[in-house]
Amino acid sequence: MSDIRARPEVTVVFRSGWQWVAVEGRAELAGPDDRLDGLGKDETTRVLRATYAAAVGGSADDWAALDESMAAERQTAVLLRIDRVYPAP
């Protein structure tokens, strides 16, 4: 995460088979070491939970245990404000 903290301008490429798309933008971090402007600890926990649920396609069996595990592991959500999209030709 230190690279993103130092240089938050990022490019991310998504690929499925031979189709791809690239996006450029500015990364924002949300986690125990990185608070988004205007969000407190509880709101940051909600962002992490929503990110987790979207990534796994469901919800956790025990949110409290997951919250503890994510905090202990310093898990961080990387959010991207997209400035430019490059679709596959």
C-alpha positions, 0 to 999 in steps of 0.5 A: 500500500505504501506505493499507492500512498506515495503515488495514488495515480493508478492504471488497472486492467481487467481481462476476461478471455481476449476482452479487456478494459483499462481504467486510469484514476486516483486511488483512495484507501480505506482501512485501519491505517487510511481513513477516507476524508469525512469517514470515521471508524464505523463508516470505514468498517462499513466500506470494508464490509461492503467491499468484502461482500462484493468481492465474495458475492455474499456476506460473512457468517460472523461480521464481528470476527471478520472485522477483527481479522481485517483489522489485525491483518491491516486489510485495506480497500482500494477505491478508484476515482476513474478519470479515463477508460480504455476499452479493447479495440 
